[in-house]
Amino acid sequence: MPNIGVPGLIIILIIALIVFGPKKLPQLGKAVGQTLKEFKNSTKDIVDDVAEEFKLDDKDTDDKKKI
């Protein structure tokens, strides 16, 4: 993944301000933030489900070893 750095980030923000305008920029930022939050929650749910499946598999394997 490329390292943008501070100067590159400033240039991107200036271009976004010119393209979207000062009134739309806060709305765009809010939408991006909500999207990232939903993505993070979805990936957390998926990771939790997979971890739970592995725990169940380990428990079943341990139960079979005891028999």
N, C-alpha and C positions, 0 to 999 in steps of 0.2 A: 504494500500500500504506500503510495507516495506521501512524503512528508511535506505538507503545504507550508507550514510556518506562519509567522505573524504577518509578514508583508503580503503573502498570497491571500491570507484570510481577509485582510483589509481591502484588497483589490476586489475580491469576490463580493464583499458586503457593499462596496461602492457601486459595483455593477448591478447588484440586486436592487439597491435603492433607486438607481436610474431607471431600471426596467419596470419595477413594480410601483414605484412612487412611495412617498412617505405615509400615505393613508393605508395602503394595502400591506405594507411590510409587517406591522404588528399582527395582522390577521394571518399572514403567511407563517410567521414565526410560531404563533399559537397552534396552527394546524400541524406544522411539522413536529412540535413538541408533543401534541396529543397522539400523533401517529407513532412516534418513537416510544411513547409510554405504552400504547397498546401492543406494539411489537415486543417490547420487553416483557410485558405480562404474559403474552402468548408463548414466548419461548420459555419463560419460567414454568408455565403450566406443562409444557411438553417435557421439559427436563424432569420435573417432579413426577410425571406419569411414567417416564422411562425408569427413573430411579426406583419407583414403587414396584414396577414389574420385576426389576432385578432383585429387590428384597424378597418378593414373593417367590421367585425362582430359587433363591438361596434357602428360604425357609422350607420349601418343598424338598429340596435336595437334602437338607439336614434331617428332615423328618424320615425320609427314606433310608438314610444311613442308620438311624436309631432302630429301625425295624429289623 
